[in-house]
């Protein structure tokens, strides 16, 4: 194992990202300026990864070099950093360790990979840095970029213990991913929220997904979840690079996003989906029913600690054609205990079956595995 991988492995259980006020000290002012001018920050409740990946795909097709940072990964940490120029992670080990020692810090896992992605970008010939935010916005690790270009996918309820329990409070956190916004590409469809966005940002250049769809005679209300993300990335790309021809909407089917409604088998049907909040789960279930016509589906679920599992389980249990399979083993990082989930289901008189993760592979019924990208990653590691 190489030295950076050994170092990173020691941080697997270091989940607290608590060093925000120090992180920009690793960069010079010139480097911070390049990051601010060249970054495209992608923030929102759902759809960040797919929107960022679509944008990277558009750039690749037009020979615009870029580095993409996303999270989490499924199998290897290297999935989080995709670059048009090859990256040698060990090149940044000494710089990261020196920074920790100089400031007497212990960087978190996410902080470490984010800083490495920044250093990789700064030490490359890539033109753009596409960066997916973590949980929040204002207090998110990636906010040190203070990006001039920001893509806001949507606003919904998730991580309410950190971001607040109203859409207004969540929006305030998300939109302040940067105080240097010059161009905001907005996928939010709620009129009231859009009025608040304009109020909170005080900028002139807003580019709305809804306006793009209206100009191109696209009925935004009938778009599937990933189609919205695709068109938001397209709105961003076509605005930033007006001189280039726009990608075709038909390219959507050519971009594979692992772990996002990923069909891994057709007979019997098996789907992997990292949906981990109520809105995301609803989108996945609606897609399941719209694209397939089986009378019953087995839904295998596991959740990360801190997720709103009660809302998701209540929703799933309200649909007669879904049968809940609760994964009872401790199979992935920071998994909510199956005892907690079992007790909740029992209290609500919800029928369910306890299974282990390997049963998903052996099951003969149409099935979907969802609740956490870490869960999807664990399945991929085993198979």
N, C-alpha and C positions, 0 to 999 in steps of 0.2 A: 504494500500500500504506500502511496506517495505521501509526502509530508503534509501537504494541504489537506488531504483526505483524513489523515490521522488526527490532525488538529481539529477539523470540522466535526469528526465523530465525537470528540470530547464535549461538544456543545449541543448534542442531540437533546439533552434534558434541560438545556439552558434556554427556556422559552421566553423569558422576560426580556423585552427590548426596552431598556431603561436608560439608554445613553444618548438620547436625541440631542441634547444641548451641546454635546461634545463632538458629534460625528463630523461636522463640516470642518473641524480642525485638521483632518487628514488631508485636506485639499488646499491648494493655493487659491488666491482670489481669482487668478486667471482661469484655473480649472473650474471653480464654482461658476464663473461667468459662462464658460463653454457648456457646462451642464445645464445651466438655466436656459441658454439660447437654443440648445440642440435637443433638449428633452421633450418628449410627448408623454405627459403623465396621464394614466388611465385610472379613473377612480369611479366608484359606484358600489351599489349593493350586489348586483348580479351582472354577469356577462363581461367582466373585465378581461379575463384571460382570452376568451374567444374574440372579443373586439380587438385586443392587442395583437393576437395572432393573425387576424384578417389584415390588419394594417401592415404588419411585417410582410405578409404574403404579397400585398399590392406593391410594396417597395421592392421586394426581390424581383418581381416580374418586370419592373421598370429600371432595374440595375441601380437602385438607390441603396447604398450600403447602410445597414443599421444593426444595432444590438438590441435584443429584446430580453427584458427581465420579467419573469412571471413567478407566481407561487400558488400553492405548494408544488412539489414534484411528486410523481407517482412512484418511480423506482430509483432514479439517481438524481442527486443534486444538480448534475450538469444539465438536466432538462430545464432548469430555471433560467439559464443564460444561453441564448441562441444568438450567434453572431455571424455576420457575413465574412468576418475575418477570424481565423482559428485562434482559440484562447488556450494558453498554458497556465493553468490555475496556480501551479507552484511558483510562478513568477511573482505572485503577489503575497506569498506567505510571509516573507521577511518584513514587508511594509506593514502588513496588518498586525503582526506580533510586536513590532517596534511601536506602533501607535498605541496598542493596549498597554504596554509597559510604560511608555512615556506618560500616559494619563492615568495610570493605575486603574484600568478598566477591564471588565470581562464582557466582551461583546456577546450578544445573543446570536443564535443560529441565523435568524433572519437578517439581523444587522450585518453579520459577517458576509453573507452571500450578496446582500445589497451593495455593500462597500466594494466588494470584489467586482461586481458588475460595473460599478462606476469607474473603478480603476482600469478595468479591461477596456471600457469605452474610451477613456481618456488616453490610453496607450495604444489605440488603434487608429486606423484611417476611416472608421465608420462615420457616416455623416449625421445619423440620428440615433438617439437613445430612447427607445419605447419602453416605458417603465410602468408596470402594474403596481398600484398601491397595495398595501397590506390591508389590515382591518379598517383603519380609520381614514383620516385626512389631515386635519390640522396637527394632530399629535402623532401622525404616522411616520415611521422611519424614513420613508421616501420623500417626505415633505422638505428635506434639506435641499432637494433639487430646485425648488421654487420655480418650476417650469413655466415658460411663457405660453406653451401650448398645452391645454388640458382637455381631455375627453371625459365627459360625465355620462356613464351608461344609464343609470336610473337610481332611484331612491326607494328603499323599502326597509322593512324591519329586519334587522339582524344585528347581533352584538349590542343589544340595547343596554346591557350592563356597562358598556364602555362609551357608547355614543349617545345615549338618551333613549327615551321611550316614546318620542313623538317624531313624525316625519320632519318637522321643523328643526328639531335639535340634531337629528341625524344629518340633515342637509347642511347645517352650519358646519358640522365637523368635516363632511366630505368636501364641500366646495372650497374650504380653506386649506386644501392640499398645497395651494400656492397663493401667495399674496402678490405675485408678479404676472398674473394671467393677462395675456394680450388677446389670445384667441381661445374661446370656449366652444367646444363642439358638444352639443347637448342632446342626449337621447331621452331625456325625461319628457313624458307625454302629458303630465298633469299640469293644467294651466295655472293653478294656484301656486304650485311649487316653482314653476318657471318665473312667475312674478317675484317670488322670494329670491330666486337665484340672481335675477337682475338687481334686486335691492341689495343683496349681500356682497356682490362682486364689484359693482361700480365700474364695469368695463363697457366698451362700445361694440366689440366684435363678437357677437353671438351667432353661432351657426346651428340651427335646429334640425334634428332628424325629421321632424314633422313638416318643416318647410321644404326640405329636400324632396320628401315624398310627394308633397303637393305639387311642386314644380315638375315632377317627373310622372305625374298621374299614377302614383302608387298609393293604394289604400293601406295606410299604416295600421289601421285597426285589425286588418286581416293577416298581418304578418306573423309568422311564427317567431319564437324567441330568438333563435339564431339568425333568422333573416333580419331582425331589427339590429342585432349586433353587427351583422355584415354591412348593412346599409349605413350604420353610424360610422363604421370604419371607412366606408366609401365616401361619405360626406366629408370626413376629415381629410382623406387623401386627395379628393378632387378639389378641395378648397386650398390645401397647402401647395398642390402641384397643378395649378390651372393649365399649365402649358402641355401637360401630358394627357393622353386619352384616358377616359375612365374605364376601369375594369368592367367586365360584363357580369351582370347578376348571376348568370349561369355558372360562374366560377365557384359559387358557394359550395357546390357538391364536391369540388376538388380539394377543399381544405379540410384535412382531418384533424380534429381536436381530441386527443386521447382522453378518455374518462368523462367526456361530455356527450351523453346519449350515444355511446359507442356500441354498435351492434357487433358482438363477437361470435354469434352463432345464430343460424336461422332455423334449425330443426333439431331440438326445440328452440324457440326464440330465446336468446339471452342477451341482455343489455346491461352495460355498465354506465352509471351516471353519478357524477360527483355532487349532484344537487344537495345542498345542505341547509337551506332555509325554506320557509313555507312557499314563497313565490317561486323559487327554483323548482321545488318538488311539484307544485301545481303545473308548471310549464311541462315538466317531464311526463306527468301522468296524462295531461291533455294530449300531448304528442303521441303517447302510447295508444290512447283510444282513437285518435284521428287517423293513425297510419296502420293500425292492425285491428283485427276483428275477432280475437279470441274471447271466449265467454268468461274466462278466469285468468288472472295473473297472480303469480307469487311475488310478493315484494319483500326482498331481503333488506333489512335495515340495521345500521349501526351509526352512532353519532359521537362526535367529539364532545368532550366536556365543555359546558357553557353554551351549547346550541339550544335553540328553542324546540326541543324534541316533543314537548307536549302538544304544541300547535300542529306539528307535522303528523304525529301519531293520531291525533283527533281527526285530522283531515283524511288520512289514509283509511282509518277505521270506518269512516262515513260512507265509503264506496263499497258496495256489496261484492263487486267483481274483483276486489283485491283481497288477497289473503296474506296477512303479515307473518313473516318469518324473522324472528328476533335472533340476531347473532349473539350467542351467550358467552363465547370465549373472549378473552382479552387479546384481540387479534391485531390492533393497530395503536399507534401513538396517541396518548391522551384520550382513549376511548371511554365514553360514559359507561358506567357499570351496568351489566345486564340486569342486576337486581333492582336498580333504580327504575329502569325502563319496564321491567316485568311488573313491579309493584304499581306503577302508574296504569298500565294496561289492565291489570286485575281490578284496580279500584274503579275503573270505568267500564267494567264488564265487557272488555274487548277480547274477542277470540284471537289467539295467536299461538304460534309454535316456536319453541326454542330449538335452534339449530346451530351448527358450527359453520364456519365460512366455507369449508370444503364441500359442504352439502349443496352449495350453489352450483358447483360444477356437475354434480351427480344428478341434480333434480331433472325430472323429465317434463315438467310443466313450463309454459312460457313464463319467464322470470326477468326481474329487473333488480339490480343491486344498487342501492343509493344511500345517502345520508352523510357521506364524507369522502373527500378525495383521498384521505389517508386510507380509508377502507378499500377504495378502488386500487390504490397503490399496493396494498398488502395482497389483494387478489392477484394482481399482475406478477408480483414477486413469486408467488406460489405456483403460477401457471406459465 
